Amino acid sequence: MFVPGSALLVVSARKTLNRLQRTHGATAMESAAIFPGVCAAIDQHAAAVRDILDLGVENSNLVPVSVLLAGYARGILEDLREAEHAALPQSPLDWQDADWLHLRLAAVCTLARAS
């Protein structure tokens, strides 16, 4: 459970989300602006993440959104390290063929920007 005043936890979360924005968010959003299919896929993943955090995390309303998103993203990043997966999409064109994990991380970036 989040302890109010735990600034270190929030700072760590923001660092994770900022790093994720550089690796996934920027090119994914550029691709979403060009390709409606990528935009739709990221929107669907964002809705799923929002539901998971709202409905699947007890007392999620007491935890800063950045902390929830960063924790979720860290789990996905661990899955990426452990499993065989497609390479990180490098260009907007690559995002058209992005795998589930990379799209989910792009969705986390979308939610982080909105919070």
C-alpha positions in Angstrom: 0.0 0.0 0.0 1.2 3.5 -0.8 2.3 5.5 2.2 1.5 9.2 1.8 4.7 11.2 1.6 6.7 8.5 0.0 8.3 10.8 -2.5 11.1 8.4 -3.4 8.5 5.9 -4.7 7.0 8.6 -6.9 10.4 9.8 -8.2 11.3 6.2 -9.1 8.0 5.7 -10.9 8.5 8.9 -12.9 12.0 7.8 -13.9 10.6 4.5 -15.1 7.9 6.2 -17.1 10.2 8.7 -18.6 12.6 6.0 -19.7 9.6 4.1 -21.2 8.5 7.2 -23.0 11.8 7.4 -24.7 11.9 3.7 -25.7 8.2 3.2 -26.6 6.0 6.2 -26.2 7.5 8.7 -28.7 7.7 6.5 -31.8 4.4 4.7 -30.9 2.6 8.0 -30.7 4.2 9.2 -34.0 3.0 5.9 -35.6 -0.5 6.3 -34.1 -0.8 9.7 -35.7 0.0 8.1 -39.1 -1.6 4.7 -38.9 -5.2 4.4 -37.5 -4.7 0.7 -36.7 -1.8 1.4 -34.4 -3.8 4.2 -32.7 -6.7 1.7 -32.2 -4.5 -1.0 -30.8 -2.8 1.4 -28.3 -6.2 2.7 -27.3 -7.5 -0.8 -26.7 -4.4 -1.7 -24.6 -4.8 1.5 -22.6 -8.4 0.7 -21.8 -7.3 -2.8 -20.6 -4.5 -1.4 -18.5 -6.8 1.2 -16.9 -9.3 -1.6 -16.1 -6.6 -3.8 -14.6 -5.4 -1.0 -12.4 -8.8 0.3 -11.4 -10.5 -3.1 -10.8 -7.6 -5.5 -10.1 -5.6 -3.5 -7.6 -7.0 -3.2 -4.2 -7.2 0.4 -3.0 -5.8 1.7 -6.3 -7.4 5.0 -5.6 -5.0 5.5 -2.8 -1.9 5.1 -4.9 -0.6 7.7 -7.3 -1.3 6.7 -10.9 2.4 7.1 -11.8 3.3 4.4 -9.2 0.6 2.0 -10.5 1.6 2.5 -14.1 5.3 2.1 -13.4 4.8 -1.1 -11.4 2.7 -2.5 -14.2 5.3 -1.5 -16.8 8.1 -3.1 -14.8 6.2 -6.4 -14.9 5.8 -6.2 -18.7 9.5 -5.3 -19.0 10.4 -8.3 -17.0 8.2 -10.4 -19.3 10.1 -9.0 -22.3 13.4 -9.9 -20.8 12.3 -13.5 -20.0 10.5 -14.4 -23.2 11.3 -14.5 -26.8 9.6 -11.5 -28.4 9.8 -9.3 -31.4 12.4 -6.5 -31.4 11.5 -3.1 -30.1 9.8 -1.2 -32.9 12.3 1.5 -34.0 10.3 3.5 -36.5 6.6 4.5 -36.9 6.3 1.9 -39.7 7.6 -0.9 -37.4 4.7 -0.2 -34.9 2.3 -1.7 -37.4 3.7 -5.1 -36.6 4.5 -4.5 -32.9 3.8 -7.4 -30.6 1.4 -7.4 -27.7 4.0 -6.5 -25.0 5.4 -3.5 -26.9 1.8 -2.2 -27.6 1.0 -2.6 -23.9 4.0 -0.5 -22.9 3.1 2.1 -25.5 -0.4 2.2 -23.8 1.2 2.7 -20.4 3.0 5.7 -21.9 -0.4 7.1 -23.2 -1.9 6.7 -19.8 1.1 8.3 -18.1 0.9 11.3 -20.3 -2.8 11.7 -19.5 -2.4 11.5 -15.8 
